[in-house]
Amino acid sequence: MLNTETPASQHASLDQYPTTELVNVLVDDQFKAVEAVRAAAPRIAAAVTAALPRMEAGGRLIYVGAGTSGRLGVLDSVELYPTFSWPHGRAVALLAGGTDAMFVAVEGAEDDIAQGAADLQSVNVSKDDVVLCIAASGGTPYVLGALRAARAAGALTVGFANNPDAPVATEAEIGVTLDTGPEAISGSTRLKAGTSQKIALNAFSSALMVRLNKVYGNLMVDLKATNAKLVRRAIRLTTFATGADDESARQVLEQCGFHVKVAIVALSKKIQVEQARALLDSANGSVREALAS
C-alpha cells in the first residue's frame, strides 16, 4: 500500500478526539509537510537550475495535475503574473477534467492517460518548455500521459510525488519526492501531501523568478500594480529601495506605468525613466546591475 494511503496507526480513534485535540492533531501533522519539502530541497534547486536557461530562451511553465494537485498547479500558475509580471501565456495549467474541474470534481478524469497526452500536445509543447507534473500518489494516469508526451517533445519534465519510487518522479527528468507519509485522515492527500506540494511549487517558481531578476534584494520589484493594494505596494517598495518620499515615488511610478524596477533605477541614479528602462534592458532586467552600471 502507498504511504499516502496507509492509515496512520497513531490516530485510529481520530473520530473520538475532543475537538481541540482533533484540531491540534490536524495542524501538527502539517509540520511533516515542511520536513518533506526541506528534505527535497536539493532536487527542487536542481529543477530551478535546469529550468532557468529554458525560461531565458522564452519557454513556458506548464503545470499538469488532477484533483488537489492540479488545482495547486493552477494556483501557482495564475499568481505569477501579478507577483512577477510573468506573462499569462508563459504559465499554462492543465487540469484533468478541464477548467470545470477547478470547482467540481470530474469523476474518472484522472484515469485517462490518453487525455493527459492529448491535453499536453494541444498546447504545442516545445523543447524550451518546463512541464511540472504533480501527483500525490505519483501514479496518476492523466499526469503520466502528459509527462510521457512532454518527454517525447523534448521538454524538461519535473515530477512531484508524495510516495517514494513513484512513476511521476522516476520517469521525469528531475524527480522531487515529498515523502509526507500517512495522512491523519487516511488517504486524504488534500492534507499534508497537498501542503507539501504547495510549498514545493511556491519554492520552485519563486526561486526561478529570483534567478530571472524579478527580485531586488528581497523586494518584489517586478509586480503588476493591477489594483489599489498593489499600487500602494509599488509605492512602498520604491520608497524603501530608494529613500524617496511617497510623492516623489508616485510621480516617477506614474511615468513608467508603475514599474517598480524602472522607478528604483530612475530615482537612485537621478535619470529619466527612458534612460532607466534602457539600463535595465542592457542589464537583462537586473536592478542591481543597472544601478552599478
N, C-alpha and C positions, 0 to 999 in steps of 0.2 A: 504494500500500500504506500502511496506517495506520502511524504512527510506532511504536506498541506492537507491531506485527507484523514490522517490518523487522529483519532480522538485524543485530546490532552488528558492524560491519566490523573493529573493533579486537580482537575476540575470536573470530575464525574458527577458531582452534586451541584453543578452551577445553578440549576433552576431553583435550588433551595436556599441559596445565599441570601442574607439580608441585603436590601437594595444598596446600601452604602458599600458593603463588601463587594457586591456584584460589579458596581461601577468601578471600584478600585482595581479589581482583577482585570477588567477590560482595558482600563487605562494603563496599568502596569505592564500588561502584555505587549503594549506598543513599544516599550523600550527595546525589545528584541528586534524590532524593525530597524532601528538606528544601528544596533550592533551588526546586523546582517549587511547593511549598506556600507558600514565602516570597513568590514572585512573585504568587501568587494571593491573598495576604493581604487586599488591599483588597476583593476580591469576597466573601471569607468574612466580613469585617467588615460588608459591606452586607447579607449574609444574616442576620447576627445582629440588625442594626438593624431589618430588615423583619420578622423573626420575633418580636421582643420584644412588641409590642402584641398579637399573636395569642395568645401564651402568657399574657399578663396577662389576656386575655379568656377563658381557660380552654381554649385549643386544645391540640392534641396534636402531638407529633413523630412522623411516620410515615416509616420508613425502607424503601426499596424497592431490591432488587438481586438479582443472580444470582451463583452461584458465590462466589468470594472476596469480591467487592464486597458481595454480600448478607450473607455471614457477618460481615463487618466492621460492617455496619449493625446486625445482631443484637447484636454485642458492645457497640457504643456504647449501644444502647437499654437493655440489661439492667443496665449499670453505673451508670445514672443514679439508680436507687433507692438502693442502699447509699451512693453518694457524696454525693448531694444531696437525698435523700428525695423525689425526683421520683416521683409516683405511677405504679405499674405501668401503669395504664390510659391514661396520657398519653404513653407511649413504645411505639409499635407497630412491629413489624418484619415486613415481608412479604418472603419469600424464594421465588424461583422454584423450584417443586417442593415447596413446603410445608416443614413443620418437619423432615421426614426428610432434606431436602437439606442441613441443617446438618452432617450427619455422613456422608452418602453422596451422591455426585453423581447427580443425576436427569437423565439424558440427554434433551436436547431441550426441557427445561422453559423455558429462557431464550428459546427461539424463538417462544413463544406470546404474541403481542401481545394477543389477546383475553383470555387468562387474567390477564395483568397488569392490564388494565382491570377485570376481574371481581373480582380479589382486592382491588383498591383500593376498589371500590364496596361490597364486602362489609363493610368497616369503617366504613361510613356517614361518609365524609369530609365535612367542612364547611368553610366559609369561614375559620374560625378555626384550622384545622389547617395545619401546615407539612410538606410532603412532600419528603423528601430522596431524590433519585433518583441512584443510584450505578452507574456502568458504566465500566470501563476503556476499552473500545472507544468508548463514547459512542453506540453504536447498538443496544444490546441490545433486541430487540423487546418482551420482557416488561416491561422498565423503561419503554420508550416508551409502551406501552399504559397503564401506571399513571400516567405523567406526564400524558398527554392527558386521562385521566379526572379527575385531580386538578385540572387547569386548568378543565375543564368545570364542576366543582363549586365553583370559586371559591377553592380552597385556594392558599396560597403554595407555589410549586414552586421547589426549588433543585436544580440538576443538576450533578453532579460527574462529569467525564470526563477521560481522560488523553490525548486527541487534540484538536488544535485544530479548531474549527468542527464539533464533533460534535453530532448532533441532541439528545442529552440535555442538553447545555449551551445550545445555541442556542434550543431550544424551551421551556426552563424560564424562569420569570420572572427568576431570577437564575442565571446560568451560572458555574460555577467550573471553569476548565480547569487541570488539573495536568499540565503538559506534561513528562512524565518521559522521553520518547524511547524508543529501542530498549532492550530488556532484554538483559542479559548472556547469558541463555538465551532465544533469540528467541521472542517471543510469550508467555512465562511471566509474565503480569501479576500473579501472586501475589508477585512480587519487588518491585521498587521502585515499580511502579504501585500495588500493594496497600499498601505502606508509606506512600505519599503520601496515599492515601485514609484510612488510619488516623489520620495526623497531622491531616488536614483536618477529619475528623469530630470528633476529640477537641478541636481548637481551637474549632470551631463550638459544640459543645454545652457545653464548659467556659465559654467566654466568655458564652454565653447564660445559664448558671446564675449567673455572677458578676453579670450585669445584673439577675437576678431576686432579688438579695440573699441568695444562698445561700453567700456567702463574706464574711468579715470580715477586712479587711487581705488577707493571702493564706492565711487559715486556713479550713479546710473545716468550717464550723460548723453545717451542716445535714445531717450524715451520719446514717445509721441504724445504731445500735450493735447489729447483728444477730449478732455473735459476740464471743468473748473479746478478740480482737485489736482490734476496733472499740470495745469498751468501754474498753480501755486507751488507745486513741487519743482517745476522747472526754474522758477524764480529763486526758490530756496537753495537749490543745488548750485545755481550760478553765483549767488552771493557767498555761499560757503566756499566755493573754489577760488573766488577772485577777491573777496573782501569788499566788493562793491555794495552800495546800498540798494534797497529794493527797487527804487525808482529808476536808477541807472541800469540795473539788470533788466528790468521790464522793457525799457526803451530799446536796448540792444536786442533783446529776445524778439521783440515785435518786428525788428528789421530783418531778422533771419528766420522767421517762421517758428519761433520758439525752439530752435535747435540749440540745445544747451552746449554742445561741443563748440559750435561756432561762436556763441556768446562768450564762453570762457576764454577762447583764444583772442577774440577781438578786444575784450576788456583787459586781459592780462598784458597784452602786447601793445595796447592803445593804437589799434589799427582798425581799418574799415572792415565791415562784415565780409565784403567780397574778397579782401586780402586774407582774412582768417579762413574763409572757406577754401581758398586756393592752397594755403599752407596745409590744411588738413588733408586735402586731396593728395598732395605730394607726399604726405606722411602716412598714407594708407589708412587715414582715419584716426590715427593715434594722437590724442591731445598732448600727451607727454612729449612726443617727438616734434609736434608742431610748435610747442612752446620753446623747445630747445633750439629750434632752427634759427 
